[in-house]
Structure formats: structure tokens, C-alpha cells
Amino acid sequence: MRDLNARLQKLERAIRPPRHRTQRHFAIEGPKDLPRDAAVAFLRECGHDIRDDEGAIIRIMVAPGRDLPLKDITDRCGR
């Protein structure tokens, strides 16, 4: 049974090669409910090269009870 599973996995890899998307992590301070498009636009204004074909993970740090102004903190908290 293990041999059959190994052969099936090999065939599946040949049919669907794994997609190697780059993933980059960014961090900003900002208001809660900030839309992703607005966060991407802000990071681009700050000089980050965010392309649509890569996986960009954006963490938005918010404060309870108040909205924070937009601030790029990728250098401290991003990867």
C-alpha cells in the first residue's frame, strides 16, 4: 500500500508541479478595519515593492479603543 501511495504522489507532482510563490511579511500601525488595498497602497508609498504575483502578508497593529495613524513598522516587525 505504501508503494501505491508513493507512486500516486509522484504522479500528482508531475501533473501539478508545486508553485513557488515568494512570501514577504510587512507590518504597519493603523486604524482597525483598514482595507487590504489601502494597506498595500500605503506600503507602496513608503517605498516597498509589493507585486501582485507574490504573497504579501500584511499585519496591521491596532490599539483598543482608538484608531492609530498609519505608520510603517516593517523594519521592526516584518520579515
PDB file with SEQRES, HELIX, SHEET and CRYST1 records, atoms N, CA, C and O in Angstrom:
SEQRES   1 A   79  MET ARG ASP LEU ASN ALA ARG LEU GLN LYS LEU GLU ARG          
SEQRES   2 A   79  ALA ILE ARG PRO PRO ARG HIS ARG THR GLN ARG HIS PHE          
SEQRES   3 A   79  ALA ILE GLU GLY PRO LYS ASP LEU PRO ARG ASP ALA ALA          
SEQRES   4 A   79  VAL ALA PHE LEU ARG GLU CYS GLY HIS ASP ILE ARG ASP          
SEQRES   5 A   79  ASP GLU GLY ALA ILE ILE ARG ILE MET VAL ALA PRO GLY          
SEQRES   6 A   79  ARG ASP LEU PRO LEU LYS ASP ILE THR ASP ARG CYS GLY          
SEQRES   7 A   79  ARG                                                          
HELIX    1 AA1 ARG A    2  ILE A   15  1                                  14    
HELIX    2 AA2 ARG A   36  GLU A   45  1                                  10    
HELIX    3 AA3 THR A   74  CYS A   77  1                                   4    
SHEET    1 AA1 3 GLY A  55  MET A  61  0                                        
SHEET    2 AA1 3 GLN A  23  GLU A  29  1                                        
SHEET    3 AA1 3 LYS A  71  ASP A  72 -1                                        
CRYST1    1.000    1.000    1.000  90.00  90.00  90.00 P 1           1          
ATOM      1  N   MET A   1       0.826  -1.201   0.000  1.00  0.00           N  
ATOM      2  CA  MET A   1       0.000   0.000   0.000  1.00  0.00           C  
ATOM      3  C   MET A   1       0.865   1.257   0.000  1.00  0.00           C  
ATOM      4  O   MET A   1       0.523   2.233  -0.668  1.00  0.00           O  
ATOM      5  N   ARG A   2       1.984   1.253   0.739  1.00  0.00           N  
ATOM      6  CA  ARG A   2       2.870   2.413   0.760  1.00  0.00           C  
ATOM      7  C   ARG A   2       3.438   2.682  -0.616  1.00  0.00           C  
ATOM      8  O   ARG A   2       3.583   3.836  -1.020  1.00  0.00           O  
ATOM      9  N   ASP A   3       3.762   1.614  -1.343  1.00  0.00           N  
ATOM     10  CA  ASP A   3       4.315   1.766  -2.681  1.00  0.00           C  
ATOM     11  C   ASP A   3       3.295   2.432  -3.604  1.00  0.00           C  
ATOM     12  O   ASP A   3       3.655   3.278  -4.422  1.00  0.00           O  
ATOM     13  N   LEU A   4       2.037   2.056  -3.474  1.00  0.00           N  
ATOM     14  CA  LEU A   4       0.984   2.670  -4.290  1.00  0.00           C  
ATOM     15  C   LEU A   4       0.838   4.149  -3.963  1.00  0.00           C  
ATOM     16  O   LEU A   4       0.705   4.970  -4.871  1.00  0.00           O  
ATOM     17  N   ASN A   5       0.862   4.503  -2.675  1.00  0.00           N  
ATOM     18  CA  ASN A   5       0.774   5.916  -2.286  1.00  0.00           C  
ATOM     19  C   ASN A   5       1.966   6.706  -2.809  1.00  0.00           C  
ATOM     20  O   ASN A   5       1.804   7.833  -3.275  1.00  0.00           O  
ATOM     21  N   ALA A   6       3.136   6.138  -2.739  1.00  0.00           N  
ATOM     22  CA  ALA A   6       4.324   6.836  -3.244  1.00  0.00           C  
ATOM     23  C   ALA A   6       4.215   7.058  -4.744  1.00  0.00           C  
ATOM     24  O   ALA A   6       4.581   8.123  -5.240  1.00  0.00           O  
ATOM     25  N   ARG A   7       3.726   6.082  -5.460  1.00  0.00           N  
ATOM     26  CA  ARG A   7       3.572   6.226  -6.916  1.00  0.00           C  
ATOM     27  C   ARG A   7       2.513   7.267  -7.260  1.00  0.00           C  
ATOM     28  O   ARG A   7       2.681   8.040  -8.202  1.00  0.00           O  
ATOM     29  N   LEU A   8       1.421   7.287  -6.496  1.00  0.00           N  
ATOM     30  CA  LEU A   8       0.382   8.283  -6.729  1.00  0.00           C  
ATOM     31  C   LEU A   8       0.899   9.695  -6.454  1.00  0.00           C  
ATOM     32  O   LEU A   8       0.619  10.615  -7.222  1.00  0.00           O  
ATOM     33  N   GLN A   9       1.645   9.873  -5.372  1.00  0.00           N  
ATOM     34  CA  GLN A   9       2.205  11.187  -5.065  1.00  0.00           C  
ATOM     35  C   GLN A   9       3.168  11.640  -6.153  1.00  0.00           C  
ATOM     36  O   GLN A   9       3.200  12.821  -6.501  1.00  0.00           O  
ATOM     37  N   LYS A  10       3.949  10.720  -6.689  1.00  0.00           N  
ATOM     38  CA  LYS A  10       4.881  11.056  -7.753  1.00  0.00           C  
ATOM     39  C   LYS A  10       4.116  11.503  -9.005  1.00  0.00           C  
ATOM     40  O   LYS A  10       4.513  12.468  -9.658  1.00  0.00           O  
ATOM     41  N   LEU A  11       3.043  10.821  -9.334  1.00  0.00           N  
ATOM     42  CA  LEU A  11       2.223  11.205 -10.488  1.00  0.00           C  
ATOM     43  C   LEU A  11       1.559  12.561 -10.270  1.00  0.00           C  
ATOM     44  O   LEU A  11       1.498  13.373 -11.193  1.00  0.00           O  
ATOM     45  N   GLU A  12       1.063  12.815  -9.066  1.00  0.00           N  
ATOM     46  CA  GLU A  12       0.425  14.100  -8.777  1.00  0.00           C  
ATOM     47  C   GLU A  12       1.420  15.244  -8.871  1.00  0.00           C  
ATOM     48  O   GLU A  12       1.078  16.319  -9.364  1.00  0.00           O  
ATOM     49  N   ARG A  13       2.636  15.034  -8.413  1.00  0.00           N  
ATOM     50  CA  ARG A  13       3.654  16.077  -8.532  1.00  0.00           C  
ATOM     51  C   ARG A  13       3.986  16.357  -9.990  1.00  0.00           C  
ATOM     52  O   ARG A  13       4.246  17.500 -10.364  1.00  0.00           O  
ATOM     53  N   ALA A  14       3.977  15.308 -10.815  1.00  0.00           N  
ATOM     54  CA  ALA A  14       4.273  15.508 -12.236  1.00  0.00           C  
ATOM     55  C   ALA A  14       3.151  16.267 -12.930  1.00  0.00           C  
ATOM     56  O   ALA A  14       3.401  17.052 -13.844  1.00  0.00           O  
ATOM     57  N   ILE A  15       1.925  16.035 -12.499  1.00  0.00           N  
ATOM     58  CA  ILE A  15       0.779  16.719 -13.105  1.00  0.00           C  
ATOM     59  C   ILE A  15       0.699  18.151 -12.619  1.00  0.00           C  
ATOM     60  O   ILE A  15       0.524  19.069 -13.420  1.00  0.00           O  
ATOM     61  N   ARG A  16       0.823  18.353 -11.327  1.00  0.00           N  
ATOM     62  CA  ARG A  16       0.726  19.684 -10.722  1.00  0.00           C  
ATOM     63  C   ARG A  16       2.024  20.010 -10.021  1.00  0.00           C  
ATOM     64  O   ARG A  16       2.166  19.717  -8.834  1.00  0.00           O  
ATOM     65  N   PRO A  17       2.980  20.609 -10.719  1.00  0.00           N  
ATOM     66  CA  PRO A  17       4.213  20.966 -10.019  1.00  0.00           C  
ATOM     67  C   PRO A  17       3.920  22.016  -8.954  1.00  0.00           C  
ATOM     68  O   PRO A  17       3.041  22.856  -9.145  1.00  0.00           O  
ATOM     69  N   PRO A  18       4.633  21.984  -7.853  1.00  0.00           N  
ATOM     70  CA  PRO A  18       4.373  22.958  -6.783  1.00  0.00           C  
ATOM     71  C   PRO A  18       4.689  24.373  -7.249  1.00  0.00           C  
ATOM     72  O   PRO A  18       5.669  24.612  -7.955  1.00  0.00           O  
ATOM     73  N   ARG A  19       3.845  25.292  -6.842  1.00  0.00           N  
ATOM     74  CA  ARG A  19       4.060  26.700  -7.174  1.00  0.00           C  
ATOM     75  C   ARG A  19       4.920  27.318  -6.091  1.00  0.00           C  
ATOM     76  O   ARG A  19       4.595  27.260  -4.905  1.00  0.00           O  
ATOM     77  N   HIS A  20       5.995  27.896  -6.509  1.00  0.00           N  
ATOM     78  CA  HIS A  20       6.909  28.522  -5.561  1.00  0.00           C  
ATOM     79  C   HIS A  20       6.675  30.025  -5.579  1.00  0.00           C  
ATOM     80  O   HIS A  20       7.345  30.758  -6.306  1.00  0.00           O  
ATOM     81  N   ARG A  21       5.738  30.468  -4.791  1.00  0.00           N  
ATOM     82  CA  ARG A  21       5.473  31.896  -4.660  1.00  0.00           C  
ATOM     83  C   ARG A  21       6.298  32.444  -3.520  1.00  0.00           C  
ATOM     84  O   ARG A  21       6.447  31.821  -2.469  1.00  0.00           O  
ATOM     85  N   THR A  22       6.820  33.610  -3.755  1.00  0.00           N  
ATOM     86  CA  THR A  22       7.548  34.246  -2.670  1.00  0.00           C  
ATOM     87  C   THR A  22       6.548  34.852  -1.701  1.00  0.00           C  
ATOM     88  O   THR A  22       5.500  35.365  -2.094  1.00  0.00           O  
ATOM     89  N   GLN A  23       6.891  34.781  -0.454  1.00  0.00           N  
ATOM     90  CA  GLN A  23       6.053  35.391   0.576  1.00  0.00           C  
ATOM     91  C   GLN A  23       6.894  36.397   1.334  1.00  0.00           C  
ATOM     92  O   GLN A  23       8.004  36.101   1.777  1.00  0.00           O  
ATOM     93  N   ARG A  24       6.343  37.588   1.473  1.00  0.00           N  
ATOM     94  CA  ARG A  24       7.017  38.630   2.235  1.00  0.00           C  
ATOM     95  C   ARG A  24       6.060  39.129   3.301  1.00  0.00           C  
ATOM     96  O   ARG A  24       4.847  39.179   3.096  1.00  0.00           O  
ATOM     97  N   HIS A  25       6.620  39.495   4.435  1.00  0.00           N  
ATOM     98  CA  HIS A  25       5.820  39.933   5.576  1.00  0.00           C  
ATOM     99  C   HIS A  25       6.064  41.421   5.820  1.00  0.00           C  
ATOM    100  O   HIS A  25       7.202  41.890   5.829  1.00  0.00           O  
ATOM    101  N   PHE A  26       4.983  42.137   6.014  1.00  0.00           N  
ATOM    102  CA  PHE A  26       5.031  43.564   6.293  1.00  0.00           C  
ATOM    103  C   PHE A  26       4.226  43.835   7.553  1.00  0.00           C  
ATOM    104  O   PHE A  26       3.355  43.048   7.925  1.00  0.00           O  
ATOM    105  N   ALA A  27       4.521  44.948   8.204  1.00  0.00           N  
ATOM    106  CA  ALA A  27       3.782  45.323   9.405  1.00  0.00           C  
ATOM    107  C   ALA A  27       3.575  46.830   9.399  1.00  0.00           C  
ATOM    108  O   ALA A  27       4.487  47.598   9.094  1.00  0.00           O  
ATOM    109  N   ILE A  28       2.356  47.237   9.743  1.00  0.00           N  
ATOM    110  CA  ILE A  28       2.042  48.656   9.850  1.00  0.00           C  
ATOM    111  C   ILE A  28       1.172  48.878  11.082  1.00  0.00           C  
ATOM    112  O   ILE A  28       0.502  47.963  11.561  1.00  0.00           O  
ATOM    113  N   GLU A  29       1.195  50.091  11.575  1.00  0.00           N  
ATOM    114  CA  GLU A  29       0.217  50.511  12.576  1.00  0.00           C  
ATOM    115  C   GLU A  29      -0.857  51.266  11.824  1.00  0.00           C  
ATOM    116  O   GLU A  29      -0.561  51.991  10.874  1.00  0.00           O  
ATOM    117  N   GLY A  30      -2.091  51.105  12.237  1.00  0.00           N  
ATOM    118  CA  GLY A  30      -3.154  51.802  11.540  1.00  0.00           C  
ATOM    119  C   GLY A  30      -4.500  51.596  12.191  1.00  0.00           C  
ATOM    120  O   GLY A  30      -4.611  50.938  13.226  1.00  0.00           O  
ATOM    121  N   PRO A  31      -5.525  52.165  11.576  1.00  0.00           N  
ATOM    122  CA  PRO A  31      -6.872  52.026  12.124  1.00  0.00           C  
ATOM    123  C   PRO A  31      -7.416  50.618  11.904  1.00  0.00           C  
ATOM    124  O   PRO A  31      -7.039  49.931  10.955  1.00  0.00           O  
ATOM    125  N   LYS A  32      -8.304  50.207  12.793  1.00  0.00           N  
ATOM    126  CA  LYS A  32      -8.934  48.908  12.581  1.00  0.00           C  
ATOM    127  C   LYS A  32      -9.819  49.006  11.346  1.00  0.00           C  
ATOM    128  O   LYS A  32     -10.229  50.100  10.959  1.00  0.00           O  
ATOM    129  N   ASP A  33     -10.109  47.891  10.737  1.00  0.00           N  
ATOM    130  CA  ASP A  33     -10.930  47.794   9.528  1.00  0.00           C  
ATOM    131  C   ASP A  33     -10.288  48.490   8.326  1.00  0.00           C  
ATOM    132  O   ASP A  33     -10.997  48.937   7.424  1.00  0.00           O  
ATOM    133  N   LEU A  34      -8.964  48.586   8.302  1.00  0.00           N  
ATOM    134  CA  LEU A  34      -8.266  49.149   7.155  1.00  0.00           C  
ATOM    135  C   LEU A  34      -8.321  48.126   6.022  1.00  0.00           C  
ATOM    136  O   LEU A  34      -7.889  46.989   6.209  1.00  0.00           O  
ATOM    137  N   PRO A  35      -8.843  48.503   4.844  1.00  0.00           N  
ATOM    138  CA  PRO A  35      -8.907  47.548   3.733  1.00  0.00           C  
ATOM    139  C   PRO A  35      -7.506  47.160   3.257  1.00  0.00           C  
ATOM    140  O   PRO A  35      -6.563  47.945   3.359  1.00  0.00           O  
ATOM    141  N   ARG A  36      -7.388  45.952   2.741  1.00  0.00           N  
ATOM    142  CA  ARG A  36      -6.092  45.454   2.279  1.00  0.00           C  
ATOM    143  C   ARG A  36      -5.528  46.346   1.175  1.00  0.00           C  
ATOM    144  O   ARG A  36      -4.331  46.633   1.167  1.00  0.00           O  
ATOM    145  N   ASP A  37      -6.365  46.783   0.252  1.00  0.00           N  
ATOM    146  CA  ASP A  37      -5.885  47.636  -0.839  1.00  0.00           C  
ATOM    147  C   ASP A  37      -5.277  48.930  -0.319  1.00  0.00           C  
ATOM    148  O   ASP A  37      -4.273  49.404  -0.851  1.00  0.00           O  
ATOM    149  N   ALA A  38      -5.875  49.499   0.712  1.00  0.00           N  
ATOM    150  CA  ALA A  38      -5.339  50.727   1.299  1.00  0.00           C  
ATOM    151  C   ALA A  38      -4.005  50.451   1.986  1.00  0.00           C  
ATOM    152  O   ALA A  38      -3.095  51.278   1.926  1.00  0.00           O  
ATOM    153  N   ALA A  39      -3.884  49.308   2.630  1.00  0.00           N  
ATOM    154  CA  ALA A  39      -2.627  48.953   3.289  1.00  0.00           C  
ATOM    155  C   ALA A  39      -1.521  48.744   2.257  1.00  0.00           C  
ATOM    156  O   ALA A  39      -0.387  49.177   2.466  1.00  0.00           O  
ATOM    157  N   VAL A  40      -1.846  48.085   1.146  1.00  0.00           N  
ATOM    158  CA  VAL A  40      -0.861  47.871   0.079  1.00  0.00           C  
ATOM    159  C   VAL A  40      -0.447  49.203  -0.528  1.00  0.00           C  
ATOM    160  O   VAL A  40       0.738  49.432  -0.768  1.00  0.00           O  
ATOM    161  N   ALA A  41      -1.409  50.082  -0.777  1.00  0.00           N  
ATOM    162  CA  ALA A  41      -1.098  51.399  -1.349  1.00  0.00           C  
ATOM    163  C   ALA A  41      -0.189  52.192  -0.402  1.00  0.00           C  
ATOM    164  O   ALA A  41       0.754  52.844  -0.851  1.00  0.00           O  
ATOM    165  N   PHE A  42      -0.465  52.140   0.895  1.00  0.00           N  
ATOM    166  CA  PHE A  42       0.372  52.846   1.866  1.00  0.00           C  
ATOM    167  C   PHE A  42       1.795  52.296   1.864  1.00  0.00           C  
ATOM    168  O   PHE A  42       2.756  53.064   1.876  1.00  0.00           O  
ATOM    169  N   LEU A  43       1.935  50.965   1.850  1.00  0.00           N  
ATOM    170  CA  LEU A  43       3.272  50.373   1.852  1.00  0.00           C  
ATOM    171  C   LEU A  43       4.034  50.709   0.571  1.00  0.00           C  
ATOM    172  O   LEU A  43       5.249  50.905   0.603  1.00  0.00           O  
ATOM    173  N   ARG A  44       3.330  50.776  -0.540  1.00  0.00           N  
ATOM    174  CA  ARG A  44       3.986  51.182  -1.789  1.00  0.00           C  
ATOM    175  C   ARG A  44       4.459  52.625  -1.709  1.00  0.00           C  
ATOM    176  O   ARG A  44       5.531  52.952  -2.217  1.00  0.00           O  
ATOM    177  N   GLU A  45       3.668  53.499  -1.073  1.00  0.00           N  
ATOM    178  CA  GLU A  45       4.077  54.892  -0.885  1.00  0.00           C  
ATOM    179  C   GLU A  45       5.320  54.988   0.003  1.00  0.00           C  
ATOM    180  O   GLU A  45       6.123  55.911  -0.139  1.00  0.00           O  
ATOM    181  N   CYS A  46       5.470  54.029   0.915  1.00  0.00           N  
ATOM    182  CA  CYS A  46       6.632  54.020   1.803  1.00  0.00           C  
ATOM    183  C   CYS A  46       7.869  53.439   1.122  1.00  0.00           C  
ATOM    184  O   CYS A  46       8.939  53.386   1.727  1.00  0.00           O  
ATOM    185  N   GLY A  47       7.733  53.008  -0.118  1.00  0.00           N  
ATOM    186  CA  GLY A  47       8.885  52.519  -0.866  1.00  0.00           C  
ATOM    187  C   GLY A  47       9.016  51.011  -0.979  1.00  0.00           C  
ATOM    188  O   GLY A  47      10.009  50.522  -1.516  1.00  0.00           O  
ATOM    189  N   HIS A  48       8.044  50.269  -0.488  1.00  0.00           N  
ATOM    190  CA  HIS A  48       8.098  48.811  -0.589  1.00  0.00           C  
ATOM    191  C   HIS A  48       7.606  48.383  -1.974  1.00  0.00           C  
ATOM    192  O   HIS A  48       6.621  48.911  -2.491  1.00  0.00           O  
ATOM    193  N   ASP A  49       8.309  47.424  -2.556  1.00  0.00           N  
ATOM    194  CA  ASP A  49       7.943  46.900  -3.874  1.00  0.00           C  
ATOM    195  C   ASP A  49       7.050  45.677  -3.665  1.00  0.00           C  
ATOM    196  O   ASP A  49       7.546  44.560  -3.516  1.00  0.00           O  
ATOM    197  N   ILE A  50       5.749  45.890  -3.655  1.00  0.00           N  
ATOM    198  CA  ILE A  50       4.790  44.799  -3.478  1.00  0.00           C  
ATOM    199  C   ILE A  50       4.183  44.503  -4.838  1.00  0.00           C  
ATOM    200  O   ILE A  50       3.510  45.347  -5.431  1.00  0.00           O  
ATOM    201  N   ARG A  51       4.430  43.289  -5.327  1.00  0.00           N  
ATOM    202  CA  ARG A  51       3.900  42.872  -6.624  1.00  0.00           C  
ATOM    203  C   ARG A  51       2.670  42.009  -6.416  1.00  0.00           C  
ATOM    204  O   ARG A  51       2.515  41.360  -5.382  1.00  0.00           O  
ATOM    205  N   ASP A  52       1.803  42.011  -7.408  1.00  0.00           N  
ATOM    206  CA  ASP A  52       0.559  41.249  -7.300  1.00  0.00           C  
ATOM    207  C   ASP A  52       0.787  39.740  -7.392  1.00  0.00           C  
ATOM    208  O   ASP A  52      -0.057  38.964  -6.944  1.00  0.00           O  
ATOM    209  N   ASP A  53       1.917  39.312  -7.969  1.00  0.00           N  
ATOM    210  CA  ASP A  53       2.149  37.884  -8.162  1.00  0.00           C  
ATOM    211  C   ASP A  53       2.851  37.219  -6.980  1.00  0.00           C  
ATOM    212  O   ASP A  53       3.159  36.029  -7.037  1.00  0.00           O  
ATOM    213  N   GLU A  54       3.101  37.961  -5.927  1.00  0.00           N  
ATOM    214  CA  GLU A  54       3.729  37.380  -4.751  1.00  0.00           C  
ATOM    215  C   GLU A  54       2.750  37.399  -3.582  1.00  0.00           C  
ATOM    216  O   GLU A  54       1.777  38.152  -3.578  1.00  0.00           O  
ATOM    217  N   GLY A  55       3.022  36.577  -2.621  1.00  0.00           N  
ATOM    218  CA  GLY A  55       2.174  36.549  -1.441  1.00  0.00           C  
ATOM    219  C   GLY A  55       2.655  37.571  -0.426  1.00  0.00           C  
ATOM    220  O   GLY A  55       3.731  37.414   0.150  1.00  0.00           O  
ATOM    221  N   ALA A  56       1.887  38.591  -0.209  1.00  0.00           N  
ATOM    222  CA  ALA A  56       2.249  39.630   0.756  1.00  0.00           C  
ATOM    223  C   ALA A  56       1.354  39.476   1.978  1.00  0.00           C  
ATOM    224  O   ALA A  56       0.131  39.578   1.890  1.00  0.00           O  
ATOM    225  N   ILE A  57       1.981  39.233   3.104  1.00  0.00           N  
ATOM    226  CA  ILE A  57       1.257  39.121   4.362  1.00  0.00           C  
ATOM    227  C   ILE A  57       1.454  40.439   5.101  1.00  0.00           C  
ATOM    228  O   ILE A  57       2.579  40.818   5.428  1.00  0.00           O  
ATOM    229  N   ILE A  58       0.358  41.124   5.356  1.00  0.00           N  
ATOM    230  CA  ILE A  58       0.414  42.440   5.994  1.00  0.00           C  
ATOM    231  C   ILE A  58      -0.252  42.344   7.363  1.00  0.00           C  
ATOM    232  O   ILE A  58      -1.438  42.031   7.468  1.00  0.00           O  
ATOM    233  N   ARG A  59       0.524  42.616   8.408  1.00  0.00           N  
ATOM    234  CA  ARG A  59      -0.028  42.644   9.762  1.00  0.00           C  
ATOM    235  C   ARG A  59      -0.312  44.095  10.112  1.00  0.00           C  
ATOM    236  O   ARG A  59       0.553  44.959   9.970  1.00  0.00           O  
ATOM    237  N   ILE A  60      -1.518  44.354  10.564  1.00  0.00           N  
ATOM    238  CA  ILE A  60      -1.901  45.708  10.950  1.00  0.00           C  
ATOM    239  C   ILE A  60      -2.070  45.723  12.464  1.00  0.00           C  
ATOM    240  O   ILE A  60      -2.941  45.049  13.013  1.00  0.00           O  
ATOM    241  N   MET A  61      -1.221  46.504  13.128  1.00  0.00           N  
ATOM    242  CA  MET A  61      -1.296  46.634  14.578  1.00  0.00           C  
ATOM    243  C   MET A  61      -2.306  47.734  14.899  1.00  0.00           C  
ATOM    244  O   MET A  61      -2.204  48.851  14.390  1.00  0.00           O  
ATOM    245  N   VAL A  62      -3.265  47.413  15.734  1.00  0.00           N  
ATOM    246  CA  VAL A  62      -4.295  48.379  16.114  1.00  0.00           C  
ATOM    247  C   VAL A  62      -4.258  48.573  17.625  1.00  0.00           C  
ATOM    248  O   VAL A  62      -3.723  47.742  18.360  1.00  0.00           O  
ATOM    249  N   ALA A  63      -4.829  49.672  18.069  1.00  0.00           N  
ATOM    250  CA  ALA A  63      -4.917  49.952  19.501  1.00  0.00           C  
ATOM    251  C   ALA A  63      -6.379  49.828  19.929  1.00  0.00           C  
ATOM    252  O   ALA A  63      -7.266  50.291  19.212  1.00  0.00           O  
ATOM    253  N   PRO A  64      -6.643  49.218  21.071  1.00  0.00           N  
ATOM    254  CA  PRO A  64      -8.026  49.107  21.519  1.00  0.00           C  
ATOM    255  C   PRO A  64      -8.589  50.475  21.887  1.00  0.00           C  
ATOM    256  O   PRO A  64      -7.963  51.248  22.613  1.00  0.00           O  
ATOM    257  N   GLY A  65      -9.757  50.749  21.382  1.00  0.00           N  
ATOM    258  CA  GLY A  65     -10.449  51.974  21.747  1.00  0.00           C  
ATOM    259  C   GLY A  65     -10.110  53.201  20.938  1.00  0.00           C  
ATOM    260  O   GLY A  65     -10.771  54.228  21.092  1.00  0.00           O  
ATOM    261  N   ARG A  66      -9.101  53.142  20.076  1.00  0.00           N  
ATOM    262  CA  ARG A  66      -8.780  54.310  19.254  1.00  0.00           C  
ATOM    263  C   ARG A  66      -8.095  53.851  17.968  1.00  0.00           C  
ATOM    264  O   ARG A  66      -7.536  52.757  17.898  1.00  0.00           O  
ATOM    265  N   ASP A  67      -8.153  54.706  16.964  1.00  0.00           N  
ATOM    266  CA  ASP A  67      -7.508  54.415  15.690  1.00  0.00           C  
ATOM    267  C   ASP A  67      -6.117  55.040  15.666  1.00  0.00           C  
ATOM    268  O   ASP A  67      -5.947  56.210  16.009  1.00  0.00           O  
ATOM    269  N   LEU A  68      -5.142  54.263  15.265  1.00  0.00           N  
ATOM    270  CA  LEU A  68      -3.773  54.750  15.162  1.00  0.00           C  
ATOM    271  C   LEU A  68      -3.541  55.362  13.782  1.00  0.00           C  
ATOM    272  O   LEU A  68      -4.149  54.921  12.806  1.00  0.00           O  
ATOM    273  N   PRO A  69      -2.685  56.356  13.684  1.00  0.00           N  
ATOM    274  CA  PRO A  69      -2.321  56.865  12.357  1.00  0.00           C  
ATOM    275  C   PRO A  69      -1.456  55.823  11.644  1.00  0.00           C  
ATOM    276  O   PRO A  69      -0.811  54.991  12.281  1.00  0.00           O  
ATOM    277  N   LEU A  70      -1.456  55.885  10.326  1.00  0.00           N  
ATOM    278  CA  LEU A  70      -0.669  54.930   9.552  1.00  0.00           C  
ATOM    279  C   LEU A  70       0.822  55.144   9.793  1.00  0.00           C  
ATOM    280  O   LEU A  70       1.330  56.264   9.736  1.00  0.00           O  
ATOM    281  N   LYS A  71       1.506  54.032  10.066  1.00  0.00           N  
ATOM    282  CA  LYS A  71       2.939  54.083  10.305  1.00  0.00           C  
ATOM    283  C   LYS A  71       3.542  52.749   9.867  1.00  0.00           C  
ATOM    284  O   LYS A  71       3.044  51.685  10.235  1.00  0.00           O  
ATOM    285  N   ASP A  72       4.602  52.813   9.089  1.00  0.00           N  
ATOM    286  CA  ASP A  72       5.277  51.615   8.606  1.00  0.00           C  
ATOM    287  C   ASP A  72       6.243  51.130   9.683  1.00  0.00           C  
ATOM    288  O   ASP A  72       7.180  51.842  10.044  1.00  0.00           O  
ATOM    289  N   ILE A  73       6.018  49.925  10.195  1.00  0.00           N  
ATOM    290  CA  ILE A  73       6.905  49.348  11.206  1.00  0.00           C  
ATOM    291  C   ILE A  73       7.510  48.015  10.715  1.00  0.00           C  
ATOM    292  O   ILE A  73       7.854  47.141  11.510  1.00  0.00           O  
ATOM    293  N   THR A  74       7.626  47.892   9.408  1.00  0.00           N  
ATOM    294  CA  THR A  74       8.151  46.659   8.823  1.00  0.00           C  
ATOM    295  C   THR A  74       9.574  46.396   9.287  1.00  0.00           C  
ATOM    296  O   THR A  74       9.929  45.241   9.519  1.00  0.00           O  
ATOM    297  N   ASP A  75      10.391  47.414   9.430  1.00  0.00           N  
ATOM    298  CA  ASP A  75      11.773  47.215   9.855  1.00  0.00           C  
ATOM    299  C   ASP A  75      11.863  46.560  11.227  1.00  0.00           C  
ATOM    300  O   ASP A  75      12.768  45.762  11.473  1.00  0.00           O  
ATOM    301  N   ARG A  76      10.943  46.885  12.114  1.00  0.00           N  
ATOM    302  CA  ARG A  76      10.944  46.312  13.466  1.00  0.00           C  
ATOM    303  C   ARG A  76      10.249  44.968  13.536  1.00  0.00           C  
ATOM    304  O   ARG A  76      10.709  44.059  14.227  1.00  0.00           O  
ATOM    305  N   CYS A  77       9.107  44.835  12.800  1.00  0.00           N  
ATOM    306  CA  CYS A  77       8.244  43.678  12.996  1.00  0.00           C  
ATOM    307  C   CYS A  77       8.051  42.805  11.754  1.00  0.00           C  
ATOM    308  O   CYS A  77       7.470  41.724  11.856  1.00  0.00           O  
ATOM    309  N   GLY A  78       8.510  43.234  10.616  1.00  0.00           N  
ATOM    310  CA  GLY A  78       8.302  42.458   9.399  1.00  0.00           C  
ATOM    311  C   GLY A  78       9.430  41.490   9.147  1.00  0.00           C  
ATOM    312  O   GLY A  78      10.402  41.427   9.899  1.00  0.00           O  
ATOM    313  N   ARG A  79       9.282  40.724   8.057  1.00  0.00           N  
ATOM    314  CA  ARG A  79      10.323  39.779   7.661  1.00  0.00           C  
ATOM    315  C   ARG A  79      10.596  39.928   6.197  1.00  0.00           C  
ATOM    316  O   ARG A  79      11.444  39.222   5.652  1.00  0.00           O  
TER     317      ARG A  79                                                      
END                                                                             
